[in-house]
């Protein structure tokens, strides 16, 4: 009433109820938009997304209505509060006449764009139940690859933590024990450097903690910088031996998504645009614009993908066979299955390369520190032997002359 603009949130079942609730507070509705109670940027977990697609697809194929299917899924005890809020909002939108794809898109980032596009295509073809079942299989295979990568990277991470722990232990506990022994000795350069580092880590440990925190923050900041991330992602796919294995994993993920989208009825351009978001590599993503532009100018899909650096070269050859035989959808599915099998072997091979490198690095650090300690000790014992070798003849001569 005072003319002041008020912003906020108000729970309401529809726009009319919102208008009534605001009038009771002497407020006039100027503008509104639906807010998601699930929170900005929230997503369903991978396991929840897979179960959701499977259960909803089974219910829809059994003849259950969409609204009733969401009510059944929401009443399950194992479902999280976040998912219940999300499904409740979708149910409300469906009652107000929205399509399922629109209701899912209004949830922000809760559902991946891939699933929303597939649902939209399933609504147009009338096979929405089969669409959810196929997407359930897709997310299950995709999650399996992600879990394999995470479990494979766990061993190098453990070795890296162990390496840092060994360095801290040797410089803060072991090397200080030899400080008094090496007093007034001419030490090698490496030993002097290590003893100085040990002394500083012992007395000024807080500086190292601050430096470590600063280093971690700096690395995170650089990784979030687009230019730095682009350079790192390009190095990952071009490193000899390791780069080939990484390209196999990326190709498996991309080919599976592309096969799912294209076989559902999407155009090849739209399928590639959506598949681009599933590739977690900025260097590869930057090449999709040229690929899409090449397809729109009339070039074949196989030729357009062959011009991209980062995917396995066999992918374009397989697609060319599908284009020439008129069975591109079958070849995409077959290629996706083959690359998923190869990705399993690639991940194991990748670990067989990384593990020896990490172990050798750990052994090199320990050996360098031990040599820096043993060299001056060996020199000290050598001096003792030389001194004793000079004293003993002197004593023997003294005793002999005394007797004479």
ZAMARGU-4260 file (C-alpha; in steps of 0.2 Angstrom, whole numbers, plus 5000, padded with zeros to 4 digits):
<rodrens>
0) 5000/5000/5000 | 5015/5012/5003 | 5022/5009/4986 | 5037/4999/4992 | 5043/4984/4982
5) 5043/4968/4992 | 5052/4953/4986 | 5051/4935/4994 | 5044/4918/4993 | 5026/4912/4997
10) 5019/4895/4996 | 5004/4893/4985 | 4995/4879/4975 | 4992/4890/4960 | 4994/4908/4954
15) 4976/4913/4961 | 4980/4906/4978 | 4996/4916/4977 | 4986/4932/4973 | 4974/4929/4987
20) 4988/4926/5000 | 4997/4942/4995 | 4981/4952/4996 | 4978/4947/5014 | 4995/4955/5018
25) 4991/4971/5009 | 5002/4967/4994 | 4999/4968/4976 | 5007/4955/4964 | 5018/4963/4951
30) 5028/4948/4945 | 5031/4930/4951 | 5041/4915/4946 | 5040/4897/4952 | 5054/4893/4964
35) 5061/4875/4967 | 5061/4869/4985 | 5075/4857/4981 | 5088/4871/4980 | 5099/4879/4967
40) 5110/4868/4958 | 5105/4852/4967 | 5105/4836/4958 | 5098/4818/4961 | 5112/4806/4965
45) 5117/4793/4952 | 5109/4779/4961 | 5093/4788/4964 | 5092/4794/4945 | 5094/4776/4939
50) 5081/4769/4951 | 5069/4783/4947 | 5070/4779/4928 | 5068/4761/4930 | 5053/4762/4942
55) 5044/4776/4933 | 5047/4766/4916 | 5040/4750/4923 | 5025/4759/4931 | 5021/4768/4915
60) 5022/4752/4904 | 5010/4744/4916 | 4997/4757/4912 | 4998/4768/4928 | 4996/4786/4925
65) 5010/4798/4927 | 5003/4807/4942 | 4999/4790/4951 | 5016/4784/4946 | 5025/4799/4955
70) 5014/4796/4970 | 5019/4778/4971 | 5038/4782/4970 | 5036/4796/4982 | 5029/4785/4996
75) 5044/4773/4996 | 5053/4773/5012 | 5070/4772/5004 | 5068/4789/4995 | 5077/4804/5001
80) 5068/4820/5007 | 5076/4829/4993 | 5069/4818/4980 | 5052/4818/4988 | 5051/4837/4987
85) 5056/4836/4969 | 5043/4823/4965 | 5030/4833/4974 | 5033/4848/4964 | 5033/4839/4948
90) 5016/4831/4953 | 5009/4848/4956 | 5015/4855/4939 | 5007/4839/4931 | 4990/4843/4939
95) 4991/4861/4932 | 4993/4854/4915 | 5011/4854/4911 | 5020/4840/4902 | 5032/4829/4911
100) 5047/4836/4902 | 5042/4854/4906 | 5039/4849/4924 | 5056/4841/4925 | 5065/4855/4916
105) 5057/4867/4929 | 5067/4858/4943 | 5083/4867/4937 | 5098/4855/4937 | 5089/4841/4947
110) 5088/4831/4931 | 5101/4830/4917 | 5097/4839/4900 | 5100/4822/4892 | 5085/4814/4902
115) 5074/4829/4899 | 5077/4828/4880 | 5074/4810/4880 | 5058/4812/4889 | 5052/4826/4877
120) 5056/4814/4862 | 5047/4800/4871 | 5031/4811/4874 | 5031/4815/4855 | 5033/4796/4850
125) 5021/4790/4863 | 5034/4778/4870 | 5038/4787/4886 | 5039/4771/4897 | 5052/4763/4886
130) 5061/4779/4886 | 5063/4779/4905 | 5068/4761/4905 | 5082/4764/4892 | 5088/4779/4901
135) 5089/4768/4917 | 5101/4756/4908 | 5110/4771/4901 | 5113/4779/4918 | 5118/4762/4925
140) 5132/4759/4912 | 5138/4777/4914 | 5139/4776/4933 | 5148/4759/4932 | 5162/4768/4921
145) 5162/4782/4934 | 5164/4770/4948 | 5178/4761/4939 | 5187/4777/4937 | 5185/4783/4955
150) 5191/4766/4962 | 5206/4765/4950 | 5211/4783/4955 | 5210/4778/4974 | 5226/4769/4974
155) 5237/4783/4967 | 5229/4795/4979 | 5233/4783/4994 | 5251/4782/4988 | 5252/4801/4986
160) 5246/4803/5004 | 5258/4790/5010 | 5272/4799/5001 | 5268/4815/5009 | 5267/4807/5026
165) 5284/4798/5024 | 5292/4815/5019 | 5284/4824/5035 | 5290/4809/5046 | 5308/4809/5039
170) 5310/4828/5040 | 5302/4831/5057 | 5308/4815/5067 | 5322/4805/5058 | 5333/4819/5052
175) 5333/4829/5068 | 5341/4814/5077 | 5357/4816/5067 | 5358/4835/5070 | 5370/4833/5084
180) 5380/4819/5076 | 5384/4830/5061 | 5389/4846/5071 | 5406/4853/5065 | 5406/4842/5050
185) 5408/4846/5032 | 5392/4840/5025 | 5388/4837/5006 | 5376/4850/4998 | 5361/4838/4998
190) 5363/4834/5016 | 5365/4853/5021 | 5349/4857/5011 | 5339/4843/5019 | 5345/4847/5037
195) 5340/4865/5034 | 5323/4860/5028 | 5321/4848/5043 | 5326/4862/5055 | 5313/4874/5047
200) 5300/4861/5047 | 5303/4857/5065 | 5303/4875/5071 | 5292/4884/5058 | 5279/4871/5054
205) 5265/4883/5054 | 5273/4892/5038 | 5272/4875/5029 | 5254/4873/5034 | 5250/4890/5028
210) 5260/4887/5012 | 5251/4870/5009 | 5234/4878/5011 | 5239/4892/4999 | 5245/4879/4987
215) 5229/4869/4987 | 5218/4885/4986 | 5229/4891/4971 | 5228/4874/4962 | 5209/4874/4964
220) 5208/4892/4958 | 5218/4887/4943 | 5208/4872/4939 | 5193/4883/4939 | 5200/4895/4927
225) 5194/4891/4909 | 5211/4894/4901 | 5221/4883/4913 | 5208/4869/4913 | 5208/4870/4894
230) 5227/4867/4894 | 5227/4853/4907 | 5213/4844/4898 | 5222/4845/4882 | 5238/4838/4890
235) 5228/4823/4897 | 5222/4817/4880 | 5238/4820/4872 | 5250/4812/4884 | 5259/4796/4876
240) 5251/4780/4882 | 5240/4788/4896 | 5232/4799/4884 | 5226/4785/4873 | 5218/4776/4888
245) 5209/4792/4893 | 5203/4794/4875 | 5195/4777/4876 | 5185/4781/4892 | 5179/4798/4884
250) 5174/4789/4868 | 5164/4776/4878 | 5154/4789/4887 | 5151/4800/4872 | 5146/4785/4860
255) 5134/4778/4873 | 5125/4795/4875 | 5125/4798/4856 | 5118/4781/4853 | 5104/4783/4866
260) 5099/4800/4859 | 5100/4796/4841 | 5090/4780/4842 | 5076/4789/4852 | 5072/4800/4837
265) 5083/4816/4840 | 5092/4823/4825 | 5110/4820/4824 | 5114/4839/4827 | 5103/4840/4843
270) 5110/4823/4849 | 5128/4829/4847 | 5124/4846/4856 | 5117/4836/4871 | 5131/4823/4871
275) 5144/4837/4872 | 5138/4841/4890 | 5142/4823/4895 | 5160/4825/4891 | 5170/4831/4906
280) 5184/4839/4896 | 5185/4857/4890 | 5197/4853/4876 | 5185/4841/4869 | 5170/4852/4871
285) 5178/4866/4862 | 5179/4856/4846 | 5160/4852/4846 | 5156/4868/4838 | 5166/4865/4823
290) 5159/4847/4822 | 5141/4853/4822 | 5145/4867/4809 | 5153/4854/4798 | 5137/4843/4799
295) 5126/4858/4795 | 5136/4862/4780 | 5132/4845/4773 | 5147/4834/4778 | 5145/4817/4785
300) 5145/4813/4803 | 5160/4802/4802 | 5170/4815/4793 | 5165/4828/4806 | 5170/4818/4821
305) 5186/4812/4812 | 5192/4831/4813 | 5190/4831/4832 | 5206/4827/4843 | 5202/4817/4858
310) 5191/4803/4853 | 5197/4786/4847 | 5200/4786/4828 | 5190/4770/4827 | 5174/4779/4831
315) 5173/4788/4815 | 5177/4772/4805 | 5163/4763/4814 | 5151/4778/4810 | 5156/4778/4792
320) 5151/4759/4790 | 5134/4763/4798 | 5131/4778/4786 | 5136/4768/4771 | 5124/4753/4776
325) 5110/4764/4782 | 5111/4757/4799 | 5119/4771/4809 | 5108/4768/4824 | 5113/4749/4825
330) 5132/4754/4823 | 5131/4767/4836 | 5124/4755/4849 | 5137/4742/4844 | 5151/4755/4845
335) 5145/4760/4862 | 5145/4742/4869 | 5162/4739/4862 | 5170/4755/4869 | 5162/4751/4886
340) 5171/4735/4886 | 5187/4743/4880 | 5186/4756/4894 | 5186/4743/4907 | 5203/4737/4900
345) 5209/4754/4897 | 5206/4759/4916 | 5215/4743/4921 | 5230/4747/4910 | 5230/4765/4916
350) 5232/4759/4933 | 5246/4747/4928 | 5255/4763/4922 | 5252/4775/4936 | 5255/4763/4950
355) 5274/4759/4946 | 5277/4778/4944 | 5270/4782/4961 | 5280/4768/4969 | 5296/4773/4960
360) 5293/4791/4966 | 5290/4785/4984 | 5306/4775/4983 | 5316/4789/4975 | 5311/4801/4989
365) 5316/4789/5003 | 5332/4784/4995 | 5337/4802/4992 | 5335/4806/5010 | 5343/4790/5016
370) 5358/4793/5005 | 5360/4811/5012 | 5361/4804/5029 | 5372/4789/5025 | 5386/4798/5015
375) 5391/4809/5030 | 5390/4795/5042 | 5401/4784/5031 | 5413/4798/5029 | 5414/4800/5048
380) 5417/4782/5051 | 5431/4783/5038 | 5439/4797/5047 | 5438/4787/5063 | 5446/4772/5055
385) 5460/4782/5048 | 5463/4791/5065 | 5464/4774/5074 | 5476/4767/5060 | 5488/4782/5064
390) 5487/4781/5083 | 5490/4762/5085 | 5507/4762/5077 | 5512/4777/5088 | 5507/4768/5104
395) 5516/4752/5098 | 5532/4762/5095 | 5531/4771/5111 | 5529/4755/5121 | 5544/4747/5111
400) 5555/4762/5115 | 5551/4762/5133 | 5556/4744/5134 | 5572/4747/5126
</rodrens>
